[in-house]
Amino acid sequence: MSKPLTIADLKTRARRRVPKMFFDYADSGSWTEGTYRANEEDFSKVKLRQRVLVDMTNRSLATTMAGQDASMPVALAPTGLCGMQHADGEMLAAKAAEEFGVPFTLSTMSICSIEDVASVTSKPFWFQLYVMKDRDFINNLIDRAKAANCSALMLTLDLQILGQRHKDLRNGLSAPPKWTVHHGIQLATKPFWCMDMLRTKRRGFGNIVGHAKNVSDLSSLSSWTAEQFDPQLSWKDVAWIKERWGGKLILKGILDEEDARAAAESGADAIVVSNHGGRQLDGALSSISMLPRIVDAVGDKIEVHLDGGIRSGQDVLKAVALGARGTYIGRPYLYGLGAMGKAGVTTALEIIRKEMDVTMALCGKRDIQTVDRSVIAETRF
Ligand code: FNR
């Protein structure tokens, strides 16, 4: 098989290797999936200025995100069930990110636990927190993230209740899960995936089972999670979590200028302009189209990051040009993981780095730190 050249190539391979219900879980948005599509499509509405006869030697993509060195302005976004794209998925992705020199963010809803990931990495990673009603559990997670030397806590704000994803419901990925003969058929047709899964014991939610009160197996887990997301989450909760954590705090899921101003006042270190990859409020604007407004509102007060729809290094460059200090990829690395395990995550990062580097040069820039709105010809949002 030839080497994947694009993120779309990795997606095609992942579709072949991963059972449909888990591939669909990654490749889905809420309701009509309009916002999911807009996240990707709106990048093509940003046009770049082509420049010539400028010195393009000695280029650098290196930067920092929330104080952490990054070999390029890209981090791996937190993704739940990452370990169902490939056995031990979070551990593999964390190692790939570490070797590549970019931050990795572990989701609360991961298969491998905080301790699993800490056991295979030597540099600090980031931990993403969902605020559950069970505050003892939240305190426990924060303490475990500290003990694992996590260097930033990312608090996700846009999932107080769950946006409905039709594909997941049709595939029986609900709480409680509905297993049917179709799942058996899906698994039977993906033997390589199944063989990998048989080799690992990590198949449940590693951060939750055995740590949250009365959650000891899959069935108690599914009823627990179904009622644990907290619809009453407020800025006061952000304040106590910030205090309890005491380190770098990143607020994820900001898509509105007013919320961005409140986030800047909260004392957090960074915000992520994000609509959860189009998985929550279908009908919301794309992340890239909201970025300039949010940067104009708070860019001088707080570091602004972006995720949603990045499928190439060119997309990263456009986001940086519009004011993002850094970006995150979700599905691109999940496709890589599903397709080829750790090597697939590295391939996704390599594809993005190469495209970003060449795009930056053709825009007449040598250092990502100097990329600003001057490289944009026009935006057509
Ligand atoms: C996510 N996302 C997410 N976000 C979060 O804060 N905690 C989580 O557990 C998850 N889980 C999750 C699972 C899957 C399968 C996807 C695709 C996404 C959202 C994620 O962090 C990020 O915002 C989006 O993935 C970014 O969009 P792209 O890069 O996937 O287009």
Boltz pocket constraint, residues with backbone or C-beta under 6 A from the ligand:
constraints:
  - pocket:
      binder: B
      contacts: [[A, 25], [A, 26], [A, 27], [A, 28], [A, 39], [A, 77], [A, 78], [A, 79], [A, 80], [A, 81], [A, 107], [A, 108], [A, 109], [A, 128], [A, 156], [A, 252], [A, 274], [A, 275], [A, 276], [A, 277], [A, 278], [A, 279], [A, 307], [A, 308], [A, 309], [A, 310], [A, 328], [A, 329], [A, 330], [A, 331], [A, 332], [A, 334]]
      max_distance: 6.0
